[in-house]
Amino acid sequence: MSLLLSLISAAGYCGAQVAMKYTDRFGIVPVGAVIAVLLVCAAYFEIAALRLDRLGMVLLTIIAFECIMGSLLSWLWFRESYSNREMLGIALMVAGLALTKG
C-alpha cells in the first residue's frame, strides 16, 4: 500500500514540476495555484505512506518514481532527449527501485 501511496505522491510532485514549465505561458498566479494544490496533495499521500513504512524507503521510492516519471514526461511531452549516460542513470534508478521493493 505504501508503494501505491508513494507513486501517487511522486505523481503530484512531478505534476507540479511540469506545471512550473508553463509559468511563462499562463502566468505565475494561475500556475502557482495549480502547483500549490499539487504539492499539498503530494504531501498528503507522502504522509500517508510514511505512516505505513520507513522514512528512508518512502523517500527513496518517491524520489525514484519522480525521476522516472519526470524523465518519461520530458521525453514524451516536451521532446527532450537524453545521453547514453543519462539513460543508464534512469535504468539504474528503475533497477534500484525493483531491488528495494521486489
Secondary structure, 3 states (H helix, E strand, C coil): CHHHHHHHHHHHHHHHHHHHCCHHHHCHHHHHHHHHHHHHHHHHHHHHHHCCCCHHHHHHHHHHHHHHHHHHHHHHCCCCCCCHHHHHHHHHHHHHHHHHHC
